[in-house]
């Protein structure tokens, strides 16, 4: 803005600037997947730990060939913030079986699209502004690659304070 007595002054405008923005994500998955299925069998082992010295209250390793371990630790405390150097622990071993599962191309595509939609929805500010959704599937040797592209109409304008130094530096140039 130019004034008769003030010279050139920079002022801001109030506007909503809409732009088309693209978000994209890609994932690959194989037709053959190895999954761990819990059998429901479990075994608990208890121990006490004094400083760095551990006393096991069990004699043997878990009887399972394949298992997941869940560790639980509890420190003893006297007051709300005062803990003793004594820790009680439970290691729970849950038996698992490894199962190989064969998926079809359609099953894999649906799984990957759901994962990618969740991932991209977290990035998009307003899901109702999604204009277009494009899914590209590329066949691989032993799996597929899925690419999901969202075209979103977003407000890209931002409020910014005009700095007085900007006015003087541009006058010099």
C-alpha positions, 0 to 999 in steps of 0.5 A: 500500500502506498501512501502520499506521506508514508511511502510504501507500507506492507499490509496483510490480507485476509484470505482462505487459500485452497490448494490440492495436496497429495499424500502418498504411502506405499507398502509391500507384503508377501503372499506367504506370511508366518504368523505366531498363534498362541496355544493358550498354554502358559507358565510363570516363573518368579524371582526376587532381585536385591540390587544386582543380585537375582534369586530365582524361585524356579529351577528349569527353563520353560518347557515350551519349544517356542514361546513369547515372554512377558516380563512384569517387575514391581519395586517395593516402596515405603513412601510415595517416592522412596523405593527399596532396592528390592524388586519382585518379578514374574516372567510369564512364558506363553507357548506359540505355534508358528503357522504359515499362511497363504494369502490371495492377491485380493486379501493382501490388497484389502489388508494393505489398503486398510493399513495405508488408509489408517496411516494417511488418515492420520496425516490428513487434517480434515478427512471430509476434504479428500477429493480423490483416492487412487490405489495402485497395485504392482505385482511382485515375484512373491507378493504385491506392492500397494500405493495409496494416494489421497488428493486433498483440498486443504487451506494452505494460507497462514497468518504471519506478522509483517516485520517492520525490518522487511519494509525497510530492507525491501526499500533499500533493494 
